[in-house]
Amino acid sequence: MTKTEKILAAYERFGAAIAAIPDERAQALHRTSVGAREFIANARAQNPRVTASQVGAGLEQGLRETPGLIQGVAPAWRAQAAAAFHNAVLSVYPEFMVLESERLKKVLARGKIRSEAEFHRVRYEIDLLEGDSGRKDELSTLYALVDSFEARA
């Protein structure tokens, strides 16, 4: 399976997993996710033609930006949407999750968020961990990073 196929499969799984969430943002993510394959097919039919590497790079960037979009889901549904995204990507494109985990480790080791992308990565981790009482120390560290970044912005 190519990287593009893995990413499209992850989007489709994510879209299916959030289909029943009664939240406007979640429904927009659902429509975008389940429509990704058709969108790519239409993009490939255009002139000038996009290359396979451009498609893969664009889809991968979309994966990186999805946690930021999940932050727009109502708090009551955000953890469910974040977990659905995590599980969908992990199931078909685990190497992406490994790279994202490494990015988070670098931020934690540095003790500082340097960019919007890192901010969204840390916020996504918070969304995954909120509600897990056994991860309070980890959450405190992540909240402190976010607070510090927002104070500088």
KELUMMI-306763 format. One line per field, with one value per residue (C-alpha): residue in three letters; z, x, y. Coordinates in steps of 0.001 Angstrom, whole numbers, plus 524288, in hexadecimal, padded with zeros to 5 digits. Each point is the difference from the previous one (the first is absolute). Layout:
resn (Ala, ...)
pz (Z, ...)
px (X, ...)
py (Y, ...)
***
This chain:
resn (Met, Thr, Lys, Thr, Glu, Lys, Ile, Leu, Ala, Ala, Tyr, Glu, Arg, Phe, Gly, Ala, Ala, Ile, Ala, Ala, Ile, Pro, Asp, Glu, Arg, Ala, Gln, Ala, Leu, His, Arg, Thr, Ser, Val, Gly, Ala, Arg, Glu, Phe, Ile, Ala, Asn, Ala, Arg, Ala, Gln, Asn, Pro, Arg, Val, Thr, Ala, Ser, Gln, Val, Gly, Ala, Gly, Leu, Glu, Gln, Gly, Leu, Arg, Glu, Thr, Pro, Gly, Leu, Ile, Gln, Gly, Val, Ala, Pro, Ala, Trp, Arg, Ala, Gln, Ala, Ala, Ala, Ala, Phe, His, Asn, Ala, Val, Leu, Ser, Val, Tyr, Pro, Glu, Phe, Met, Val, Leu, Glu, Ser, Glu, Arg, Leu, Lys, Lys, Val, Leu, Ala, Arg, Gly, Lys, Ile, Arg, Ser, Glu, Ala, Glu, Phe, His, Arg, Val, Arg, Tyr, Glu, Ile, Asp, Leu, Leu, Glu, Gly, Asp, Ser, Gly, Arg, Lys, Asp, Glu, Leu, Ser, Thr, Leu, Tyr, Ala, Leu, Val, Asp, Ser, Phe, Glu, Ala, Arg, Ala)
pz (80000, 7FC25, 80960, 7F8E6, 80159, 80E76, 8025A, 7F84B, 807A8, 80CAF, 7FBD3, 7FC64, 80CFA, 80763, 7F875, 8029D, 80E75, 801F4, 7F73B, 80B69, 8080A, 800B2, 7FE9F, 7F455, 7FF87, 80186, 7F4D5, 7F777, 8032E, 7FCE5, 7F28D, 7FCCD, 80481, 7F8D8, 7F3E6, 7FF98, 7F60F, 7F687, 80226, 7FC99, 7F3FD, 7FB44, 802D4, 7F845, 7F458, 7FF3D, 7F77B, 8038C, 80616, 80DEC, 8029E, 80920, 8091E, 80066, 80368, 80AAB, 805AD, 7FFFE, 80668, 80A4D, 802FB, 80176, 80A22, 8077D, 7FF96, 8039A, 80EB6, 7FF1F, 7F951, 80A59, 809FF, 7F9D9, 803DF, 80C02, 80C9B, 80298, 7F388, 7FE35, 8072C, 7F82D, 7F32F, 803FD, 803C0, 7F338, 7F859, 807D1, 7FE67, 7F17C, 7FCED, 80912, 7F9AA, 7F20D, 8009C, 80CE1, 7FB0B, 7FF96, 80E49, 80351, 7F97D, 80717, 80CE0, 7FD7A, 7FD70, 80D1A, 806FA, 7FA79, 80507, 80D6A, 8009D, 7FC00, 80951, 7F65A, 7F47C, 7F4A1, 7F562, 7FD2D, 7FB02, 80CE9, 80749, 7F8B3, 80272, 80EA7, 8000A, 7F909, 80A66, 80A6D, 7F92A, 80005, 80E68, 8060B, 8089A, 802F6, 80E91, 7FF80, 7F6FA, 80848, 80128, 7F166, 7FD83, 80958, 7F84D, 7F323, 8054B, 804B8, 7F279, 7F992, 809EE, 7FE0D, 7F139, 80071, 80932, 7F5F6, 7F47B)
px (80000, 80583, 80118, 7F4B9, 7F774, 8034E, 7FC5E, 7F35C, 7FC79, 802C5, 7F744, 7F51C, 800F5, 80020, 7F445, 7F860, 8037A, 7FAEF, 7F401, 7F689, 805CD, 7F558, 80909, 800D2, 80EEC, 8008E, 7F663, 8084F, 80BE8, 7F800, 7FC13, 80DCE, 805F1, 7F6D0, 800F7, 80EDF, 80168, 7F68D, 8069D, 80D40, 7FA86, 7FA7F, 80CD0, 8078C, 7F6F9, 80316, 80A1C, 80AA7, 8003C, 8048F, 80A81, 7FE83, 80A17, 7F870, 7F392, 806EC, 8065D, 7F324, 7F892, 80A8D, 7FF84, 7F15C, 8025C, 808C7, 7F595, 7F46F, 802BF, 7FEC7, 7F2DF, 7FBAE, 80202, 7F424, 7F744, 7F7AC, 806E0, 7F5C0, 8041C, 80E22, 80664, 7F7F4, 803CF, 80E5D, 8000C, 7F943, 80A70, 80B03, 7FA92, 7FD3C, 80DBA, 8067F, 7F8B3, 80486, 80B70, 8070F, 80CCA, 7F988, 7FC50, 80E0D, 804DB, 7F5C8, 803CC, 80E24, 7FBD5, 7F90A, 80BCC, 8089A, 7F6B4, 7FF7B, 80ED2, 801C3, 7F569, 7FAF2, 7F6A3, 8066D, 7F59B, 7F17F, 801FA, 80621, 7F52E, 7F5B7, 8076F, 80040, 7F18D, 7FCA1, 80745, 7F85A, 7F355, 80425, 803B6, 7F542, 7F740, 80A8E, 8023B, 80C90, 8065D, 7FE35, 80E9E, 801D7, 7F441, 80561, 80CAB, 7F8B4, 7F70A, 80BDD, 8062B, 7F382, 7FE2C, 80DF7, 7FE9A, 7F316, 805C3, 80AB4, 7F697)
py (80000, 80D44, 80B63, 80690, 7F3E8, 7FF02, 80E22, 7FEE4, 7F3C3, 80749, 80B47, 7F692, 7F8CC, 80CC2, 80506, 7F396, 80055, 80DDA, 7FEFD, 7FF5D, 80B21, 80A69, 80BA9, 80933, 7FFFC, 7F143, 7FE93, 808F7, 7F798, 7F3DF, 80534, 80456, 7F332, 7F6E3, 80899, 80061, 7F509, 8069F, 80D29, 7FA16, 7F92D, 80CFF, 806FE, 7F5E0, 80211, 80E92, 8069A, 801D9, 7F294, 7FEB0, 7F5FA, 7F476, 80601, 80CDA, 7F897, 7F840, 80C25, 80766, 7F4F4, 7FE62, 80E8E, 7FE6A, 7F570, 8095D, 80A99, 7F75E, 80082, 80EC6, 7FE71, 7F653, 80ADA, 8068F, 7F49F, 802B3, 7FBF9, 7F58E, 7F8E9, 80449, 7F49C, 7F649, 80699, 8009A, 7F1A2, 7FC69, 80749, 7F9E4, 7F240, 801C8, 804AB, 7F635, 7F4B8, 802A5, 80990, 7FD68, 805A2, 80D60, 7FEBD, 7FC58, 80C82, 80820, 7F9B0, 803C2, 80E13, 8004B, 7FA34, 80AD5, 80A6F, 7F9A5, 7FE9B, 80E34, 8048A, 809FC, 8009F, 80715, 8001B, 7FF44, 7F21B, 7FC07, 8070D, 7F82D, 7F366, 802AB, 80413, 7F354, 7F843, 8073A, 7FC5D, 7F1C5, 7FFEB, 8084D, 7F7F6, 7F5E5, 80205, 7F825, 80A0D, 80C4D, 802C7, 7FE95, 808C3, 80A49, 8006A, 80136, 80AAC, 8079D, 7FF30, 804D7, 80AF1, 80490, 7FFF2, 80754, 80A32, 802C9, 800BD)
***
